[in-house]
Amino acid sequence: MDLEFFEPAEAAALMRCSEGWLRDGAAAGRFPHACWGKGKIVFTSEHIAEIARLSEILPGSHPASAPGGGPTSTRLIGTRARNRLVS
């Protein structure tokens, strides 16, 4: 069995991303992970490979069409922008 286990900080260093991004993705159910004990998040080497595949954007594909991308919404800052959109 060649399965390795990583804590979020170790997995983040391996993937060159932030620990918070991994934790948030796991908590939201976007990333595969395991929970041990009282909710300790652990990633296996297979989980890390799957997260990389889920985050992959292939040539010719639009980033919004990526898995989990869903419909995009317009961010409005302030009441002027909201009023312009309604007008």
C-alpha positions in Angstrom: 0.0 0.0 0.0 1.6 3.2 -1.2 -0.9 5.6 0.3 0.6 8.6 2.1 -1.2 10.9 4.6 -0.7 14.6 4.8 -2.0 17.3 7.2 -3.4 20.4 5.5 -0.2 22.4 5.9 1.9 19.6 4.4 -0.5 19.1 1.5 -0.6 22.9 0.9 3.2 23.0 0.7 3.2 20.0 -1.7 0.6 21.6 -3.9 2.1 25.1 -3.6 -1.2 26.6 -2.5 -2.5 28.1 0.8 -3.5 25.9 3.6 -6.7 28.0 4.0 -7.7 27.2 0.4 -7.4 23.5 1.0 -9.3 23.7 4.3 -12.1 25.8 2.9 -12.5 23.5 -0.1 -12.6 20.4 2.2 -15.1 22.1 4.5 -17.3 23.1 1.6 -17.3 19.6 0.2 -15.4 20.6 -3.0 -12.3 18.6 -2.2 -12.0 14.9 -1.2 -10.5 14.4 2.3 -10.7 12.3 5.4 -11.6 13.3 8.9 -10.0 11.6 11.9 -10.8 11.9 15.5 -12.7 15.1 16.3 -12.8 16.4 12.8 -9.1 16.6 12.0 -8.8 17.0 8.2 -6.3 14.7 6.5 -5.5 14.4 2.8 -4.1 11.2 1.2 -1.9 11.2 -1.9 -4.9 10.1 -3.9 -6.9 13.0 -2.5 -4.2 15.4 -3.6 -4.1 14.0 -7.1 -7.9 14.3 -7.4 -7.8 17.9 -6.1 -5.3 18.7 -8.9 -7.6 17.1 -11.5 -10.6 19.0 -10.2 -8.7 22.3 -10.3 -7.4 21.7 -13.8 -8.5 24.0 -16.7 -8.0 22.4 -20.1 -7.1 24.4 -23.2 -10.2 25.8 -25.0 -12.4 25.5 -21.9 -13.7 28.6 -20.2 -12.8 28.9 -16.5 -16.5 29.3 -15.6 -17.3 25.9 -17.1 -14.8 24.2 -14.8 -16.2 21.7 -12.4 -17.7 23.5 -9.4 -17.5 26.8 -11.3 -21.3 27.2 -11.7 -22.9 30.4 -12.9 -21.0 33.5 -12.4 -22.5 36.6 -10.9 -21.7 40.3 -11.2 -20.2 41.9 -8.2 -21.5 45.3 -7.4 -19.7 47.7 -5.1 -21.8 50.6 -3.8 -25.2 51.9 -4.6 -24.2 53.7 -7.8 -23.2 50.5 -9.5 -26.5 48.8 -8.4 -28.5 51.8 -9.7 -26.6 51.7 -13.1 -27.4 48.0 -13.4 -31.1 48.5 -12.7 -31.4 51.5 -15.2 
